[in-house]
Amino acid sequence: MSWLPVPAPASSLPDTTRATIGSDSTLRAQCPGYTRVRVEQVLFVGNAKTKERILRAELDFREGDSLSVNNLGKRLEANRRRIYNLQLFHEVALQMVCRDGSITVLFGMQERWYTFPVPIFSLADRNFRSWANRPDRWRRVDYGIHLTRNNFRGRNEQLIANLQLGFNRKYELFYEAPGYGRRRRLGLGLAASYYQSRALDYATVQDRLVNYRAENGFALQRQYFLAGLRWRHTVQRLSAFDVSYHHEHVALEVTQLNPNYYLGSNRRDYLDFTLSTTLNQRNTFAYPLTGRFVQLMASQRVFLRSGSPSITTLYGTYARYLSLGHGFYYSVGVQARARFAQRIAYPDNHAFGYESLVRGYDAYVIDGRYYGLARQGLSYRLLDLGRLRLHGIANPKVNSIPLVFYLNTFTDAGYVLGRAAVAERFQNQLPNQLLASAGIGLHLVTYYDWVFTAEYTLNGRGETGFFFRTSFPI
């Protein structure tokens, strides 16, 4: 079709900073006299590996549909962002041509590199000095490979494998298929893991972890198998139901040091049943500037050995992202968890210090069944360096690096409701009190959804520190 324009060159800006493509007034000018238009064709260019049906499943229109011209620009842009947020492409461009009340929509994309082998090499001690002072230090090293294969078979499937040997051992395989069938609605998740660790955190004393290290054998051995179904309307709306079997075994010394670690036993077997639903309407998933995010989860843990009562967990999170204009962006998020059980083992009682955190309290662990966390931040687009060209590298998937810097100020507040008697027994002061912090950070956004943050934080204890993270904080 010679009259169809070639997609415009990709913007020098990372997609997270781009303005909406096309306006309704422009589209009306292309289709004068029409209030509705018919979709004649939908074309895709640049998807060398990605199957076209994977892309079509994200669209809320198809050939033959009649669309209103009044909101057509916003609708096409929303569909472009859905394709981009598959996280399979560096960028996705959009073109539309109108002829006699019929439109042809063209999506042009640049595919990413999909295979990432990453070597594993880490020290099995708390820090380098602790490792270097040990006579058997070269035995206390973990090594292996972490392999990720995205867009497997061109169907947006993901394969992840971990092979770690040395002081601690890990053998893992994960498979995730977002959707099968013509509409890509029903998907599948599978996982298998076997892990052996010579060290284990067995208690929280004075708000810090206490570690046990086995000189012979392993302090912890853990294995699990998972199978789950996914119901996927689009990349923005996903529900999942997972069933997993877990077997965990700790050294007898651990139960002697903390009899409550597994409620009097040194091993346990259980099933987890987890139902979750996610609404992700952020403009981009890696570094969102506008939109909202909602996630709800409920799980039931059933123990297969006597002596451990079942655990019911409810979890929810909500985040909102707003553009304030002139390069300023505001984000706010809240999350909460409640865990119900007659008795609860030590590993099931963790709250802050793991996946959830009040920034500035990184050195501490706060235990409790219930917690709430609120975060907010104000960001300013400080510097946009466009794309850094790597001369001498011909592959367009890796020869240009987008670099955008944001200056960020933030405040966090959180509360963990724990049992006062337990906190007092182990001299833990942070449960049952308001935790708050404030700080300033510098965020770097680059390609392959990489986000690097450097933050300087003041917490409610008057402690300050620099912290480095690799994800958007809210």
Residue, then its C-alpha position, 0 to 999 in steps of 0.5 A: m500500500s504505497w499511500l501508507p506512510v512509514p512510521a515516524p522514527a522512534s522518539s529520542l525520549p524513553d516511552t515513559t516520558r512521551a506525550t500522547i500521540g495524535s489529537d482528536s482535532t488532528l484526526r478529525a482533520q484527516c477525516p473531515g465530515y465523519t463522526r464515525v470511521r470504519v477500521e479497514q486494516v490494523l498492521f504491525v511492523g517490526n515484530a520479527k519474533t513476536k506473533e501478531r496474535i499476541l499484539r492483536a489480543e491487547l487491542d479493544f478494536r478490530e477490522g470492521d469495527s466502527l469507532s467514534v472520531n471524538n475520542l479516537g486519538k485517546r483510544l488509539e494511544a491507550n492501545r499503543r500503550r498496552i502494546y508497549n507495556l507488554q515490555l517486549f519492545h523498546e518503543v512502539a510508534l503509531q500511525m493512522v491514515c483515513r480514506d473516505g471514512s475508513i482508517t488504517v492503523l499501523f503500529g511500528m515497534q523495535e523489539r528488545w533483546y530477549t535472552f539474558p544470562v547473568p552470572i551469579f557470584s556472591l560471598a556467603d558472609r555478611n560483608f567482605r571483611s567478614w568473609a576475608n577473615r575466615p580461613d575457609r573463605w574460598r569455600r564460602v562463595d556462591y556461583g552459578i548462572h541466572l537465565t531469563r528468556n522473555n518472549f519465548r516462542g514469540r508468544n510473550e511466555q517467560l522462562i527463568a532458570n537459576l543454577q547456583l552452586g557453592f556454599n548455598r545451592k539453588y535449583e529453580l525453574f519458572y514458566e509463565a504464559p500470560g494467555y492461550g487461545r485466540r483471545r489470549r485470555l487463559g494462561l498458565g504459571l508453573a514453578a519448581s524450586y529446591y534451595q539449600s542454605r547454610a545460614l538462616d535468620y532465626a529470630t528478631v532481637q532489638d529490631r535486627l535479624v539474628n543469624y545461625r550459620a551451620e558449619n556442617g550440613f545446611a541450616l535450611q532446606r526448602q522445596y516447592f512446586l507451583a501451578g496456577l491459572r491466569w485470567r487475562h483481559t489485557v496487559q492491564r487486567l489480570s487475575a490469577f489462582d495459584v496452588s503450591y506445595h511447600h516442604e521446609h526443613v531446618a537444622l535442629e539447632v534452629t529449633q533449640l535457639n528459637p522453639n517458635y521458629y516452626l512452632g516446636s518442630n524442625r520441619r513443615d509441609y503445607l499448601d498455599f491457595t492464592l487468589s489475586t487480581t491486578l488492575n494496572q492502568r499506569n502509563t508505563f509499568a517500569y517508571p509510571l508518571t500517570g495512571r493508577f495501580v490496584q492489586l488485591m490478594a487473598s490466600q489460605r495456608v493449610f498445613l499438612r502436619s498437626g500442630s500448625p493452624s491454618i493462616t488466612t492472609l488478606y493484602g491490598t495496594y493502591a497507587r495513583y500517579l499524576s502529572l502536575g505540568h512543567g516536568f513535575y509529577y506526583s505519586v502516592g501509594v498505600q498498602a495493607r496486610a492482615r494475617f489471621a491465625q490462632r498461632i503463627a510461626y516466626p517466618d510467617n510473622h515478618a512485616f517490614g524489612y522485606e518486600s515492604l519497607v518504610r524507607g530509611y529503616d533498611a537496617y531493621v526488621i519489624d514483625g507483626r501480623y498486621y501492617g499499613l504503609a503510605r508513601q508519597g513522592l514529588s518528582y521533577r524531570l531534571l535531565d533528559l540526555g535522549r539516546l546515547r549511541l554506542h558506535g561500533i555496535a550494529n544491533p539496534k536492540v542494544n546500540s542506543i541507551p535512553l537516559v532520563f534523570y528525575l529529582n525526587t522528594f518523598t515521605d513514608a509512614g508505616y505502622v506494624l501491629g505486633r504482640a506487645a509481649v513478644a516485642e518486649r521479650f526480644q527487646n523490639q521497639l519498632p512494632n506498635q509505633l508510627l514509623a516515618s521518614a523523608g528524603i531526597g533521591l535521584h532516579l535514572v530511567t533507562y532501557y529494558d525497564w531498568v530504574f536505578t535510584a540513589e536516596y538520602t533518607l532521614n528516619g523517625r529515629g534521627e538516623t540518616g543514610f544513603f540507599f541504592r535501589t533498582s525499582f520505582p519506589i511507589 
